[in-house]
Amino acid sequence: MCEQSVEKHPVSEDALENGDRVKWLAYAYIYEGDHERALQSFAKLVQIPRGEYYGPLNYEPVFDEFRKDPRFDEILKQSQKAVSAIVIACRRQLILLAGPEPKMIS
């Protein structure tokens, strides 16, 4: 059922809404024991907004078995890049909001 939902609502149409479907499917693959497809799904998730973040990937026990796989290391690296990009974008936005004279943003 999850696979049908992902096929019917691809990330290419709306990454913010449909990314959650890919995440559900990725976790379903984990619990099903299909680690290959789970890895493929998480590799996609770290590339999209609100996909999967570094924290859960690095610290959640559900990923313990994956940490032995070099492909999972690459997924972790990609998730760190995504976090860095978000931080940079937020800083730029704060600078734009502050204008020429720094002020508190509430």
Buried (B, 14 or more C-beta within 10 A) or exposed (E): EBEEBBEEBEBEEEBEEBBBBBBBBBBBBBEEEBBEBBBBBBBBBBBBEEBBBBEEBEEEEEBEEBEEBEBBEEBBEBBBEBEEEEEEEEEEEEEEEEEEEEEEEE
